[in-house]
Every structure is written in structure tokens, then in C-alpha cells.
Amino acid sequence: MQLTDTQPEGELALGGIEAMAEPKRAEPWMRPIEIAAAGLLLVMIVTVLANVFFRYVLHKPLIWGDEVASLSFIWMAMLGAALAVDRHEHMRLTVFLPLLPERTARLAEIAGQVLVCVLLLRLLPVAVEYAYEESFVTSPALQIPMSWRASAIPAGIGLMAVLMVISVLRSREWRAIAGTLIVTGALVALCWWLKPSLLSIGNWNLPIWLGLLVAALLCIGVPIAFCFALGTLAYLTFASHAPVFVMLGRIDEGMSALILLSVPVFVLLGCILDATGMGKAIVNFLASLLGHVKAGMSYVLLGSMFLVSGISGSKVSDMATVAPALFPEMRRRGHSPSEMTALLATGAAMADTVPPSIVLIVLGSVAGVSIAGLFTSGFAIAMVLLVMLAILARWKARTEDMAGVRRAGLGVIGKTAIVAVPALVLPFMIRSLVAGGVATATEVSTIAVVYAFIIGIVLYGGIPLRKMGTMLVETAAMSGAILLILGAASAMAWALTQSGFARDLMTIVIGLPGGWVVFMLASIVIFLVLGCFLEGLPAIVLLAPIMFPISRGLGIHDIHYAMVIVTAMNIGLMAPPIGIGFYIACKIANVPADQVMRKIWPYLAALLVGLLAIAAVPWFSTALL
């Protein structure tokens, strides 16, 4: 993936995957959709807060609260997915397109967009049918047809289809468009004719449709959610007897679990963190405390990533908060820009298990693992990795120029501490409320947003009203992009499971010599590689339903296994030359990737040593449970 200074502001999406590379161009007629999505997000947050108040203060839970929140959530997610199409913010992989000649890359992009149009237009009538079937089911509390909720899916798919068709037509690449349609039509006809033969080869269809086809679509820049959906649609159409209708049910289920309500709320929390400067307050406090010792600024960077991650839940937000505040002083002390960027990238990988980690929330949802347990263990695992990076940073700082560096006075430390304490409380409040069973992750996320918003107004200068509207729209668009990936990946994971692949894989793994040790090493390799290409969310949704039953069968603790695979994915995310988070760190630091690539390997090696220790010693993951 190439990130250049010519890319438009705001093009980097949550989790470190590049958004669609065209400049943002919001359609004027989409403005009401933006307002509706922002309004639904507010309704969802207010409903969850009301639930918390009525349950814990009045001891009279709102019977209809979850239904209203779920209804608002699915509509917000689907409208947000459409906004992400409009704003070109759907996550995709662009490692390979820059390697092609410019004209070839352009034609490949157009072909990918045409295929997305074909996908959406194919799914639209099925989505309408799905919403109609849901009309025969009545919600238990509100006593309304479930089609009110399910109609969000055809509405979102229809909006995305219109926006994608407009985008394709605006390209005016008529030959490429016509050629793609002709070739696609011919291939569909051929595969339909060959369907009996394809059915006869059984699970060899999996590497064809869910492997090679998805990989090819990723290479030509098709957004990840649509890659998964296209692969699943092709597999169901040509290699199985299952109706496409089932795919819509899996997409709905995958992106609308109640626990996922915390995803957009934590995204909004990250926006509030950036807007109020709460993260910068933490950085300033740590700098006043540790800045006078050798490797002190490296410690401050790592500590800031650790604490700020516990507020925002977003690697991009973390790096963008910490780098501008620390890099000038680190540069003055003799740190090379490439060395600082390498530490920034690996620090972000280290901090991703610190709650509220969206990856941990999704993992708990799809694998049936306690989110309270994941949040509790995540702190300990991040500390192990923090120590490994800090030891390496201290060794590298043995020649650091400390001339003119003075210890901050108690007055300065006191002032920065007073400013930082309200922000420092937030990550520990999130962890303690969830781990203590006081509130769910969803409820805690809304409490944290209200806390950050009020503290931001009282102590950090507040947020302009115009900025709040922009933040809500950005949150809806980003959340829609994330949740659509989860829905599409859930459909693909279902196809893998129904094929018998999971059963066959379990049989093979259990039969391997070495037991759980070999399985753990294989898991590390798998998730390291997947982390390079897909990042955490899609990889988790695809493989967690398959891998966790195997790990349980081998006697591995769920929390232990979860920490190992999440850490492995985070290291892969920052590993060049493929790791997509690595390029985002380079972009944020404004340092050429080839310079950082030479410096990052010792830091990655330190993380790998920490990962192997975490894998070998379950105590690191389970001691605090």
C-alpha cells in the first residue's frame, strides 16, 4: 500500500486499512442520509444510557430498550455503509495496484467497481425478499413487525448500489465497463454450465471461490467487505445448493449482535478524544515525569500509546495523537525519524489489547469469549509487550544526547498531572466497570462518551457544535464500513463451516504430533500472515468460529488463545513490506517507508519474543482473571 502526501485528509480508516483512494466527493442528495445516520447514532446512545439509568438507579429496566437500540443500530450501520461508499471510506488493500502500470491499475479499479455494482444489484432483490419474510415475525417488546428493522438491509444495499453505479458512470471508462460486464457475463454463464462438475469436486471449491477469487479481488483494490461478499455469493451460486437468501441472514446476524453496539460508540469516543485534546494531556504529563532520563521520551511514547489506546480503541487515533506531541523533542535528542516511526508503529501494535479494543469486543462476540475477561487480560498482555519494547529502547538510547535536558520541576509535574488526571481515569474506569460486571461493554462505552464529553467541555475547551455534527457523521460512516466487513465475513465464515471445512481442519490439527504446542505455533503463523493482509476484524470473524473449538478441544484456555492470536495479528499488521498499519505509521510521521523498513525489524523481533513468551506461559493471560 502506498500512502503519499497527495492523499486527501481523513482517508485513513479505523484499524489501519486504507480507505478507497479516490478523493472524497459527497453527493449533495446524501445530506439527509448523513443527518439520519447521525440522528440514529444519538438515539442509540441515548437509549443505552436510559437503559443504564433505569436498570441501575431506578431498578426498573426498560423492556423495550434493547429493541429500540438494535433497531437504531442496524439502520445506522447500513446508512453508514452507504455513507462510506459516498465518502470513499470503505477499507481496501492497495499493496498491488501501485505495482501495475498506471493505465492497467486504473482499468483494474474500474473492473472492481463494476463487480461491486453487479454484487449489490444481485443482492438487492434478495434483501427485499428477506425484509418481507421478516414481516411475519413480531418483536416481543415493541410488538412491531421485524421488517421495520430488516428493511435497513435493502435500503442500505440500494443506496450503495446507486452510489456505486454513479461512480462507475462518472469514470467514463466505457470500454472498461463494457468489457468487464461482457467478461463477467461470459464467466457466469460458463460457471453455471459447469455447476454439476463444480459440485462434484466438493470442498476443492473452497480454495477456488473463497481463496483465489477473494485474493484476486483484494489485489485489484475491491473493498474488503465486498471481496468477502462476492466470494461467498459465487460459492453459494456455483458450488452449493444453498440459496443466496441464507447469505442475507448471515450478514444481518454478523453485523447486528447487541454487543457490537459498542463499536460505533467507541469510535465516537476516539473522535472526542482527538477533538478535546485529552490524549495530548496524557502525553504532556508522562513527558514531564520521564522526559529527563535516558530513553525517557521512548518510554513516554510507549506509555502514551498504552494509555491513549485505552481511551480511543483506534490505532490510527493513537498514533496521530502521540506522534506530533513527542517527535520534535525526540528528534532534538538525536533520535532518527525512522527510528521514532518504527517505535511508534510497534507501540501501536503493543497497545491494541488495551481496552476498549474494538478487536477484543468483536472477538468476544463471534467466539463466545467473556469480554470482561478479555479486557482484564489485555492490560497484562500489553504490559508484557511494553516491557520488551522498553528494554530494546533503553539499549538503543545508550548514545542518546542528554545535553541541556533538565528534570521537570514539581510545579510543572503537578500542573500537567492535574490536567491529565481526568483523562487518565477513563481507561481504568472502562476496564473496572466491565471486568467488575457492573456494566456491559456497550453500556460502558456510552458512559465513557458522556464522561469524555462533559470533561472535554469543563476542562479541555469543549467541542464546537458544528464539529459535533461532523464527528457523528464520520462515526456513522466508519462504523458502517467496519460492520459491513463483519457481516460479509460472517457470511463467508458460515459458508466455510457448512462445507465441513472446520470439521476436517479440526481432524487434521488434532492428529498432528506435538499437541497444543504445534497448534499454537501454527495459529501464530496463520494470524501473522492474515494480519499483514486483512487486519484484525475480518480475520477474527473468518477464523475465530473455526479455531476456537479446536483450541478448546486441545485444552487451551479461551483467554490465553485469544491474546496470542490478537497479538500475532497486530504484529503482522505492522510488518513490512505488506503490513498495512506500517504504512499508516509512516504516513502519520511523514517519513519514507523504505527508511523505516530498515529500522523496524529489531522492534518487531522484540514483539515476537514477547508473543512467544505469551504463548508459552498461559499465566500472563490468565493471572488477573
N, C-alpha and C positions, 0 to 999 in steps of 0.2 A: 504494500500500500504506500503510495506516495502522498505526503502531505506537504503542500507548498504554501508559501505566503500569499498566493493569489486566491486561495480558497476563501469563500465568504465566511464572515464571522458567524459563530454559533453552529458550525456544521458538524461538530463532534458530538456524538450521541453518548448516552449513558453506557458505561461498561466498556468503553474503549473501542467500539467498532465504528468505522467511518460511515457517515450518512451519505445518501446519494449525492453525487459530486456536482450536480448542476446547481447554479445559483438559485437561491430561494426566490420564488415568484408566486406569492399568494394570489389566488383568484379573488377578485372583488366580491363575487357572489358567495364566497365561502365565509364571509364575515359573520353572518348569522349562525353558521355552524360553529365558529370559534366561540361565540357568546354562549351558545347552547352547551358546548363541551365544558367551558369554564363554569357555567352555572350548575351543571350536573356534578362536577367535582366538588363544588361548595355544598350542594345538597347532601352528597355522600359523607363529607366530613362532618357537617352539622348533625346528620342522623346518627353517625357513630358516636359523636360527643354526647348527644342526647341519650343514647343507649347507656353510655358510661354513667352519666348523671343519674338517670332513673334507676339503674341497677345498683350502684354502689352508695348513692346518697339517699334516695327515696325507697330503695329496696323493692321497687316495682318495675321490673324490666319491661321495655316496650315490646309487645308481642310482634308487632309489625315492623320493628326497626330493621332487622336483618333483611327482610324482603325489600324495603324501600332502598336500603343501601345497595343491595345486589342489583336491583332494577336500575338505579342511577349508575352503578359501576359498569355494567355491560354496555349501556348506551354511551357513557363517557369513553369507554375503551374503543368501541367501534367508530365513533365520531373522531376520536383522537387518532386512530389508524388512518382515517381519511385525511385528517389534517397533516399527518406525517407525509402522506403522498403529495399533498398540495405544497408542503414546505420542503420537500425533498429531504426528509429526515429518516427514512427507513434505512435500517442498518444493512450494510452490504460489505463484501470483501473486495478490495481493489488491488490486490497484490499483482495480479497477472495482466490486467489491461494495459498498464504503462509499458509492459514489455513488448506489446504489439505495435506495428506501425500505426501512426495516428489515424489514418483512414480506416484501417481494419478494426481498430479499437472502437471507433465511432459506430461502424456497422454492427459490431458485436453488441454494443449497448442498445442500439435500436432494436435488434433482434430480441434481446432480453425483455425490453419494454413491450414489444408486440406479444411475446409469450405470456407476460403478466396479464395483458388485456384478454387474451384467449382464456386464461385460467379464471379470471374474475367473471367474464361473461358466461363461462360454463357453470360456475358455481352459483350464479345469481338465481336462476330458476329453482335450483335445488334448495337454496337458502329460503326462498319464498315458500316452498312446499314445507320445509322444516318449521317455519314460523306458523304456518297454517295448522300443522299437526299439533303444535303446542297449544293451540286454542282450545283443544278438548280437555286440557288439564287446567285445574283451578288452583291458584295459590292458597295455602291453608289459612293465612292470616288476613290478607287483603281481600280475599275472595274475588280475584280478578283473573281472567284468562291469562295463562302463561305466555300467550302470544304477544302480550304487551311488552314483555321482556325479550322474547326471542326475535321480535321484529327488528331489534337493533342489528342483528346479523345481516339480513338482506339490505337494510338501509346503509350500513357501513360498506358492504361489498358493492352495492350500487354506486355509492359516491366515489369509491376508489376506482371503479370501472370507468366512470365518466371522466374523472381526472386523468387517468392513465391514457384513455383514448385521446383526450385533448392534447396531452403531452406528446403523444406519438404523432398526431396530425401536425402539430406545430413544428416538428422537426423537418417536415417537407422532404424527408428521405423516401420518396415514393417507391423507388426501385427496391430499396432495402425492405420496406414494409411489405410490398407485394411479394418479393422473393421469400421473405420469412413465412408469410401466410401460405404460399404455394407449397414450400418445402414442408411446413408443419402439417398441412392437409394431406400431402402425399404420405408422410410418415405415419400419421394417424390411421389412414386407410390401410397401409401395409401392416401395421401392428394389429389392427382389428382383424385383418385376414389371417394373420399368423397367430391369433389368440389361442386356438386349440393347441398349437405347438408350444406356445409360451406357457400355457397352463401345465403342460406335460413335464416341463423341466423343474417344476416345484420351486424350492427355495433358491435356486440359481437366479430367479428373478430379482431377489433382493439386491445383490450387487449391481444388477443392471439398472433398476429404476431408483432404488434408494441409495445407491452408491455412485455409479458412474454418471447417471443423469443429474443428480443433485450436485455432484462435483463440477460437472461441465457448466451448469447454470451459475454456480458460485464464481467460476473462472471468468465468465463474461459479465459479471457485475450485477446479476439479478439479486435483489434484496433477499436476505436470508429467509425471512418468513415465506416469501413466495417460492423460493427454491424448495423448501420442505413441502409446501402445498402442491407444487407441480409434480414433484417426485411421488408423493402419496396418491395424487389423482391418477397419474399414469399407471402406477402399480395396481390400484383398485380397478381401473378400467380394462387393462390388458392382461393382468396376471392373477386375477382373483374373481370370485363370484360375488364379492361383497358390493352392495350398492354404494354409490357416491354419497347418498343420504347419510350413511353412517359417519362419513368424514365430517359433515357439518356438526353432528352431535359431539364428536370428539373435540373439534375446535371450540365449541361452546363450553364444554366441560373444562378444557385445558386453560381457558383464559378467564374463567368466571368463578373459580373457587373463592370462598369468602376470605380465606387467609391472604389472597392476593390483593385485597383492598388496600393493604398497607403499602403496596408498591408505588402507586401514584402519590400517596401521602408522604412517603419518604423522599420521593423525587422533589416534591414541593418543599420539603424541609431543606434539601440541599440548595434550592433556589433562594430560600430565605437566608440561609447561612451566607451565601455569596453576597446577597443584597445588603445585609446588615453589617457585615464585617466581623461577625463573631469568630470566624476561623482565624482572621488576622490577629485578633486579640489574644488567642491562644498562642500563636506563633511568637508574638512580641513578649509574652510572659516567659515562655521557655527560653527565648534568646537572652533575656535579662538574667535568667537563672544559670544557664550553662554556657553562655557565649564566650566566657573568658578562659575556658580550659582547652587543651589541645583536642582536636576533633569535636570541639563543642558545637560548632554550627552543624556538623553532620549529625550529632546527637539531637540537636534541635529539629533538624529536618525530619529525622525518623520519628521523634516523639510527636511532632506536629502531625505527620501523616497518620500516626496511630490514633491520636485524639480527634483530629478533624474527621477522619473516616468514621468514627463513632457517632458523628452528628449527621453527616451528609449521606453516607451509604453509596457514594459515587466516586470512582477512581478519578474521573476527569475533573470533577469539582474539587477533590482533594489536591490534585497536582496544581490546578490553576490557582488555588488559594495560597499554597505554600511557596511555590517557586518564586513569584515576584517579590515576596517579602524577604526571602533569605539569600537568593542568588547574588545580589550586589555585594553583600558583606563577605560571603564565601569566596567570591572572585577576588576581593581585596586581600584576603588571607592566603591567596596562592592556589586555591582550588581551580582546576581547569574546568571550563564549561562542560566538556564532555564527561568528566568525572562526576560533576554535580548532577548532570542529567541521568547518568547511569544509576546513581544513588536514589534519585527521585523516582525512576521507573521501578526499581526493585523495592523501594519503600512502599509504593502503591500496591505492589503485589503482596507484600507482607501484611498490609493493613486491611485486606479485603475480608478477613474473617472477623474483624471487629464489628460488633453490632452497632447500628442497624444495617447489616449487609443484605442487600436485596437477593443476592445469590443464595444466602442461607435461608431466607424466607421461602424462596421458590423450591429449594431442595427439601425443606421440611414439608412443603405442600405435596410434592409429587412422590416423595419416598416414604411418607408417613413417619417422619422422624420428629421428635419433640423440638420445636423452635426454641423453647426456653433452654433446653439442653445445648442446642447449637450455639445460642448466644453466649451461654456461660462458658462453654469450651473455647469459643472463638477468641476470647480475650487471652486465654493461656497459650493457645497456638500462636497468635500474633506476637506474644512476648518471646516465645522461643525463637522465632524468626528475627525479631527485633534485636535480640542478643547476638545472634550470628552476624547480622549486618553491622552492628555497633562494634564488635570485635574487629572485623575487617576494616571498618572506617578508622578506628584508632590506629591500627597498624599502618594504614596508608597516610595518616596525618603526622607521622613521626618527623617529617621535614616541614611541617606547616609553619608559616611565618606568623609569629605571635607578637611582633614588634608593634608597640602602640596599643595593644589590646588591654583594656582595663576591666577589672571586675565592676559590674554594675552596683551602685550603692543600694543600701536597704530601702531608701526612699523610692528609687526607680522600680525596684522589685515589688515593693508594696503597691505602688500605683498600677503597674501592669497586672498584678495579681487581682486587685480589686476589679479592674475592667474585665479580666478573663474569667473570674470565678463563675459568673452566671452562665457563661458558655461551657466551662469545664464541667458543670453539674450535669449537662444534658446527656452525654453518652452514658454516664453512670446511672442516671435516672432511667434511661431506656432499658439498660441491662437489668437493673434491680427489679423494676416493675414486671418485666417479662419473666425473668428467672424466678422471682418470688411468687409467681402465679397470681399477682394482684390484677393484672390486665393482660389481654391478648396482645399479640404484635400489632394487630390492626388498631386496637384501642390506644395502645401506647404511641403509635405513630401520630394519631390525631392529637393526643395530649401534648406530644413533643412539638407539633406545629404551633399549637396555641401558645405554649410556653415560649418558643423561639420568637413568635410574632410579637407577643407582649413585651418580652425582654428587649427585642430589637427596637420597639417603639420607645420604651422608657430609657434604655441605657445606650443604645447604639445609633440613634438618629432616625430610626423608623424607615419606612418604605413608602415612596410616593404612590398615590392611588393608581396613577397610570402604569407604574411599574408592576403593581399587583395584578392588574388585568393581563399584562404580558406574561407574567410568571405563571398564571393559571392556564393560559393557552399553551405555553411551552410545556408545562407539566402534562397536560392532556395529550399533546402530540407525542411527547417522548414516551409516556406510559402506553399509549395506543400502539406504538411501534414495538415496545417490549412485549406487551400482552399478545399481540398478533403472532409474534415468534413463538410464544409459549403455546398458543392454540394450535398453530401449524405443526410444531414439534410434537405435541400430544397426539395429533392425528397420525403422524409418522411413527411415533413410538407404539401406538396401538396396532398399526399395520405390522410392525416388526414382531410384536408379541403374538398376534393372531396367526402369524405364519408358522409359529413353532420355533422361531429363531432363538428366543430366550431359553426355551427348554433344551434345545440342542446345545447352546452355549454353556448352560449350566452343567450338562452331562460331560462336556469336554473338559471344562475347568476342574470339576470335581475329580476327574480321572487323571489330572496332571500330577506328577511327582512334586513333592515339596509343600503340598497343602496350602495353607493360608499365606505363607511367605511368598510363594510363586504368584499366587493370585494378586497379592498386594503389589508386587513389583510390576506385574502385567497391567494392573489398574493405573499405576503411576505413569507408565509409558503411554497408555491409551489417552489419559486425560492431559498429559503434557502436550501430546500431538494435537488433540482436539482443542486445547486451549489456544494453540497458535492460530488455528483456522476459524473456530466458531465462537470463542469466548464462552463464559460460564453458562449463561441462561439456556441457550439451545442445547448445549452438550449435556447439561444436567437433565433437562426434560426428556431428551432422547434415551439416555443410558441409565438414569437412576432406577426406573422401574425394572430394568433388566439386571443391573449389577447388584443392587441391594439384597434381593432374595438370595443370590449366590453368596454374598459376604456373610449373610446371616446363617446360611447353611454350613459355612466353614467356621462358625463361632466367633466372627469378628463383631465387635460392638458397633452399633449403628453410628454413634457419635464419632468414634475413632475413624471409621471408614470415611465418614463424611468429611472430616478435617483433612484427611490425606488427599482425597480427590479434589477438594476445593483448592487446597494449596498447590497441588500439581497443575491445575488449570490456570491458576494465577501466574505461576512461573512460566508456563507456556505462552501466556498472553504477552509477557514482556521479553520473550526470547527472539532475537533476530535470527534470520532475516525475514521470517514470516510473521512473528508475533505482532498483532495489530496494536496492542497497547504501547509497545515500544515506540512506534512511530508517533503516537499521540504525545508521549512524554517529550520526544524530540521537538515536536511542533510547539508545545507549550513553552519549552525552554528556548526555542528558536536556535537550535544547534543542529548542524547537518547530521543525518542518521549515520553516515559512514564513520564519522569521528566517534560517536557514542558507541558504535558497534565494537570498536576495539577495546573500550574501557569497561563494558558491562559484564564481560564473562566472569571475572572474579566474584562479582556480586551475585550473579546467577549461581555460581558454584557454592557460595555461602548459603543461599536459599536451598539448594539441592541437598546440602549436608543437613540443614535443618529439617527438610522434608523426610529424609531417610531416618533421622532420629525420631521424628513424629510417628512415622510408620512402624518403626521397630519397637517403640516404647508406648504402649497404649495409655500409660499413666498420664502423659502430657495432655491427652484429650479428655480423660475421664476423672482426673483427680478432683476437680471442682464440682462435679455433678452431685 
